[in-house]
Structures are given as C-alpha cells and as structure tokens.
Amino acid sequence: MTRAQVPAGTVVSVNGLAKSFRKVTALEDVTFSIEAGETFGILGPNGAGKTTTVECVAGTVRPDAGRVTVLGVDPAEDRATVRGRVGYQLQAAALPPALRVEEALRLFAAFYPEPADVSELLRTVGLDRHRKRPFGKLSGGQKQRLSIALALVGGPDVVVFDELTTGLDPQGRRDVRQLIQQVKEDGITVVLVTHYLDDVERLCDRLAIIDAGRTRFVGSPADLLAAAGTGASGPGGLEEAYLAFLEQAAAE
C-alpha cells in the first residue's frame, strides 16, 4: 500500500488506566507507551484486561480513570480523528454470510475520508482471486485476511489486531504473520493482542504483560527472558519465561 508520511515519536500513550463494568473491575492500573513503527504485543491470561485496554486505545470504551492519547488526541473525546487513523480488527468479527469480499471492503471504505485503494488492498492481503466470494464461503484463514483488510481500509497510522491468529492452522498462522510483517514494513504501527508467544517472538519489538488489570511488565522479548530469570532460550524459551514471570508476579 502507498503510505503518506508516517508520524514519528510516541503514537500511543496509556497512563494509569482504570475501568470497571458495574461491579467487575477490568482495569486497575495499566501504563505503557508505543513508538511509531513498532509492533507492540499485549499479553496476559484470559480476563486480564487486554481487550478492554485496546478498546480504550481505539476509543470504543471510555476509561474511568487514567489517560490515553493516540496520535496526540484523546480517543474517547475525539472519535472522528481516531476513527480515521486507527484501524481495529475485532476479536470476533462477523459479516453477513452473503456479503462478498469486495463488497465488504467497499462498504467499509465509504466510512473514511481517505480510504485505501480497495483493489490494491485485496492484492496485498491475497484475496484478489476471492473478491467475489461470499463471507460465508471463506475459510478461517481467508476470514482473517479479510479482517486485516477491513482494519487497513481506512488508511490508518496505527492498527490493532486482537487475537488475530487464534483458531488458525499452522499454515494460516504463518500466512497471517507474513501479512502483519508486511503491514509493519509499510510503516504502520501495529498493536498485537495475543496468547501466542511465538507470534510475539517473531513479530514484536516490545510487549506489555497485563495481569488482573495491572501492567506487570513492559520491555522487549529479550528483556522478558532476563526478567524471568529462567535462562530460557531457543524454541519455547519465551513462553517458559512468560509463564515463570506470571508465577513470580502472583507470588509477590
């Protein structure tokens, strides 16, 4: 995709984020920042607050306390600006079964003032040959490719992928990883919410671990290996370090 000038410096800043839903506390104290051009991973156990965090970043949820800025604006206060510059792939996106791939992209493109070129985007995500296929006839990997395309159709500077490779077979996960790498190489800042440590190891420059609504760690994969103190390296090493770090944090 052809890109305009990409902003430099810190593009996402989250400081002291807190959010409750009725009597359930989703976030207590989440803090991290993301630099332009990074692929930044957000990890944590189920129910840790990962999705609520990225919903606050995308501006779809308003925090109770703390401050979020995205590209210099508050996403909850300036939804119009953020909507045009932040792409968001929902964790469980679904479209009408009869809606065709190209129709879906052109429909979503109409919501943005300066959308990406739909034909070019279809080629980028490998769906050009399937542009006329109904959503209900797509494979799991093809649906994820379409999710990526829908997140990118607005021409964003920042894109959030929430559990993008969950449920895919090994080939599907590899293909999606390659697409995310292409997105990064195009200068787009990527926020990747995932349970897969091999995704983090292959794609992420830095990561944050959120547990029980609090930030427990921010740093590079190498920093996590060092912080866990396991000496783990090689295949599975980062996963072992992550689990060891969570056990240490629970014991404190």
C-alpha positions in Angstrom: 0.0 0.0 0.0 1.2 3.5 -0.7 1.6 5.4 2.5 1.6 9.1 3.4 4.2 10.5 5.8 4.1 8.4 9.0 4.2 10.3 12.3 7.3 9.9 14.4 7.8 9.5 18.2 5.3 8.1 20.7 2.0 7.4 19.0 0.1 5.6 21.8 0.4 6.6 25.5 -1.5 4.8 28.2 -1.1 6.1 31.8 -2.8 4.8 34.9 -5.8 3.3 33.0 -8.7 2.1 35.1 -12.1 0.7 34.0 -14.9 -1.1 35.8 -18.1 -2.6 34.4 -20.7 -2.4 37.1 -19.1 -4.4 40.0 -16.4 -6.0 37.8 -13.0 -4.3 37.7 -11.5 -4.8 34.3 -8.5 -2.5 34.7 -6.8 -1.0 37.8 -3.5 0.5 36.7 -2.3 0.0 33.1 0.6 2.0 31.8 2.7 1.7 28.6 3.7 3.7 25.5 4.1 2.6 21.9 6.5 4.2 19.4 5.9 4.9 15.8 6.6 1.9 13.6 6.7 -0.6 16.4 4.9 -3.9 16.6 3.8 -3.9 20.2 2.4 -7.1 21.8 -0.1 -7.1 24.6 -0.1 -10.4 26.6 -1.9 -11.7 29.7 -4.1 -14.5 30.9 -7.8 -14.7 30.0 -9.7 -11.9 31.8 -6.5 -9.9 32.4 -7.9 -6.8 30.7 -6.2 -6.9 27.4 -9.3 -6.4 25.2 -10.6 -3.6 27.4 -7.2 -1.9 27.2 -7.2 -1.9 23.4 -10.9 -0.8 23.3 -9.8 2.2 25.3 -7.0 2.8 22.9 -9.4 2.6 19.9 -11.9 4.9 21.7 -14.7 2.4 21.8 -14.6 2.3 25.6 -14.2 5.3 27.8 -11.9 4.7 30.9 -13.0 5.6 34.4 -9.6 7.0 35.3 -6.2 7.5 33.8 -5.3 9.0 30.4 -5.0 7.6 26.9 -3.6 9.6 23.9 -3.4 8.2 20.4 -1.5 10.3 17.8 -1.8 13.2 20.3 -5.5 13.1 20.9 -7.8 11.5 23.5 -9.6 8.7 21.5 -12.7 8.9 23.7 -13.0 12.7 23.2 -12.1 12.9 19.5 -13.6 9.8 17.9 -13.6 11.3 14.4 -9.9 11.8 14.3 -9.1 8.4 15.8 -11.6 6.6 13.6 -9.8 7.8 10.5 -6.3 7.0 11.8 -6.6 3.8 13.9 -7.7 0.5 12.4 -9.2 -2.0 14.7 -9.8 -5.7 14.0 -12.4 -7.0 16.4 -11.7 -10.2 18.3 -14.8 -11.9 16.9 -15.7 -10.1 13.8 -18.6 -11.4 11.7 -20.2 -10.3 8.5 -23.5 -11.3 6.7 -22.8 -14.7 5.0 -23.9 -13.4 1.6 -21.8 -10.3 1.7 -18.9 -10.6 -0.8 -15.3 -9.8 0.0 -15.0 -6.8 -2.3 -18.5 -5.5 -1.3 -17.5 -5.6 2.4 -14.3 -3.6 1.7 -16.0 -1.0 -0.4 -18.7 -0.6 2.2 -16.2 0.0 5.0 -14.1 2.2 2.7 -17.1 4.5 2.3 -16.9 5.4 6.0 -13.5 7.1 5.7 -12.5 10.4 4.1 -9.2 9.0 2.5 -9.6 5.2 2.3 -7.0 2.8 0.9 -7.4 1.6 -2.7 -9.6 -1.5 -2.4 -8.1 -3.3 -5.4 -4.6 -2.8 -4.2 -5.6 -3.9 -0.7 -7.2 -7.1 -2.0 -3.9 -7.9 -3.7 -1.9 -7.1 -0.6 -3.8 -9.5 1.6 -4.0 -12.2 -1.0 -7.8 -12.0 -1.6 -7.8 -10.6 -5.2 -8.9 -14.0 -6.6 -11.6 -14.3 -4.0 -13.1 -10.8 -4.3 -16.5 -12.1 -5.4 -16.7 -14.9 -2.8 -19.4 -14.5 -0.1 -18.1 -14.2 3.5 -19.9 -17.4 4.5 -17.8 -19.4 1.9 -14.4 -18.2 3.2 -12.0 -20.4 5.1 -10.8 -19.4 8.5 -7.6 -18.0 7.1 -9.4 -16.1 4.4 -11.7 -14.5 7.0 -8.6 -13.4 9.0 -7.1 -11.9 5.8 -10.4 -10.0 5.3 -10.3 -8.9 8.9 -6.8 -7.5 8.3 -8.0 -5.7 5.1 -11.0 -4.2 6.9 -8.7 -2.9 9.6 -6.5 -1.3 7.0 -9.1 0.0 4.6 -9.2 3.4 6.3 -5.5 4.0 5.6 -4.6 4.0 9.4 -1.3 5.1 11.1 -2.0 2.6 13.9 -3.7 -0.8 13.6 -4.9 -3.0 16.5 -5.2 -6.8 15.9 -6.9 -8.7 18.7 -6.3 -12.5 18.8 -5.8 -12.5 15.1 -4.2 -16.0 14.8 -6.5 -17.8 17.3 -8.1 -20.9 15.8 -5.9 -21.0 12.6 -4.0 -24.0 11.5 -0.1 -23.6 11.3 -0.2 -22.6 7.6 -2.9 -20.0 8.3 -1.0 -18.6 11.2 2.2 -18.3 9.1 0.3 -16.5 6.3 -1.2 -14.1 8.8 2.2 -13.4 10.4 3.6 -12.6 7.0 0.8 -10.1 6.4 1.4 -8.4 9.7 5.1 -8.2 8.8 4.1 -6.5 5.5 1.9 -4.1 7.4 4.9 -3.2 9.7 7.2 -2.8 6.8 4.7 -0.3 5.3 5.4 1.9 8.3 2.1 1.2 10.2 2.4 0.9 14.0 0.9 -2.5 15.0 -0.7 -3.4 18.3 -1.0 -7.2 18.6 -3.1 -8.8 21.3 -2.2 -12.5 21.5 -1.8 -15.6 23.6 0.8 -17.0 21.3 4.4 -16.4 22.4 5.8 -17.5 19.0 3.8 -14.6 17.4 5.4 -12.2 19.9 8.9 -13.7 19.3 8.6 -13.4 15.5 6.8 -10.1 15.2 7.1 -7.8 18.3 9.7 -5.2 19.1 8.3 -4.8 22.6 5.5 -6.1 24.7 3.4 -5.4 27.8 2.1 -8.1 30.2 -1.2 -7.3 31.8 -2.5 -9.4 34.7 -5.5 -8.8 36.9 -6.0 -5.3 35.3 -2.4 -4.1 36.0 0.7 -3.8 33.9 3.2 -6.3 35.2 6.0 -5.8 32.6 7.0 -3.6 29.6 10.0 -4.4 27.5 11.5 -6.4 24.6 11.3 -10.2 24.4 14.9 -10.3 25.4 14.1 -8.1 28.5 11.4 -10.6 29.4 13.8 -13.5 29.2 16.2 -11.6 31.5 13.4 -10.5 33.9 12.0 -14.1 34.3 15.4 -15.3 35.4 14.9 -18.7 33.7 17.8 -18.6 31.4 15.5 -20.0 28.8 16.4 -19.6 25.1 15.6 -21.3 21.8 12.2 -22.7 20.8 9.7 -22.3 23.7 12.1 -20.2 25.7 9.9 -17.1 25.6 6.8 -19.0 26.6 8.7 -20.5 29.6 9.9 -17.1 30.6 6.4 -15.6 30.3 4.9 -18.3 32.5 7.7 -18.0 35.0 7.2 -14.3 35.1 3.5 -14.6 35.8 4.2 -17.1 38.6 6.7 -14.7 40.1 4.3 -11.8 39.9 1.5 -13.9 41.5 3.8 -14.7 44.4 4.7 -11.0 45.2 
